[in-house]
Structures are given as C-alpha cells and as structure tokens.
C-alpha cells in the first residue's frame, strides 16, 4: 500500500494522480508486463471515454467523457492489446479532462 503524501510542488506521480482522482488515502500498486507490438490495426475514432469507478464515495458509477479531440483506437494483430492514441487527457482530483 502507498499512503498519500503532501504535494511538494513537483510534477505529480501516477500514484498521486490516482489518489487525487479517487479521493482515497492509499493505493494498492500492482505491475503487469505489457508487450507493445510494432504494428497495430486502426479500428476507429474514439469520441467518448466510458468507465466505471468508485471514486470519491465508494459507490460504483458509470462516467462518460465526451472528448474534445477524438483519439484513435488501435488493436494489436493478435487482438490482445488495445491502445487509444492521440488524446491529451489529464487526471485531476475532479476527474479526467481533455
């Protein structure tokens, strides 16, 4: 578990962004190896980003973000890796923006 630290004015770490985003005081850190292939297949444009989170109050809710700039959805040739590129998203204490 990683505990929330006070902001020192430096660029926020991914853990700090997660803690701000969820409103939680601790985060369980896990790692996973991701194989990023050299070739992807273009699937289509991403116009909204939907996800489910229990941020802030612990109740799972669905969130939809209408993207100002559309991203590109790409899939690896084996179909096991999906990437969304071309977005400028920021993770803040209020949620995603961009």
N, C-alpha and C positions, 0 to 999 in steps of 0.2 A: 504494500500500500504506500502511496505517496501522499503526504499531507500538504495542504495549501500553504504557500509561503507568501509573505508580503511582497508586493511588486517593488522591485528595486529601480524601476525606470528603464530597464533594459528591454530588448525585444522579448516578447512572451514566448515561452516554450510551448510545444504542443500540449503538454500536461496542464500547464496553466490555462491555456485556451479552453481545454476540456472542462476544467474545474469552474471557470467563469461561465461557460456555456451551460453547464448542468446545474450550477449553484451548489454543487456538492463540495464537501471538505476533503475528501480523499478519492483516489482513483486506483483501480487495480490495473497494473501495467502488464500486458502480455505482448509477446512478439510472435511474428509469423513471417516465414520466408516467402517472398513474392518473386516469382520468376517473370521478368519483364521481357517478352519476346521483341525481336527487331521488327516484326511485321504485324500489322493489325488490319482488320477489315472494318471499313466505315459502315455503321449501322444506320445512323440518322442523327438529326439535330436534337439536342436536349433543350427544351423550352421551360420546363418546370423541374424542380427537385423536390421529391416527396420522401419523407422518412417518418419513423415513429420513435419517440423519445419520452423518457420520464423526467426530463429536465425540470428543474425548479421545484415541483411539488410532489414528485414521486409517482404521479399518475401518468400512465402511457396515453399519449395523444398523437394524432397524425398532424404533421406540419407540411405545408406546401409553400415553396418559394418560387415565385414567378421570376425568372432570370432576366435581367436587363440585357445581357448579351448571351445569345444562345451558344451552348457548348456542342462538342462533337462526341457522340458515343462510338467507341471503338471496341472490338472484341478480338481476342487472340484467335489464330487459326484453329486451335483445339477447343475453343469455346469456354475455357476455364477462367480467363481473365478479362474483365470489362474495365475500360478506362473512360473517364469523361475528361476531355481536354478543352482548352480554350476559355475557361472561366476565370474570373477574378473574384473569388469568394473570400470573405473574411469571416473568421469565427470570433464572435464577440459575446459578452455577457448577455446581450439581448437576443442572440441567435446568429443566424447566417445573414450576411449582407453582400450584395454584389450582383 
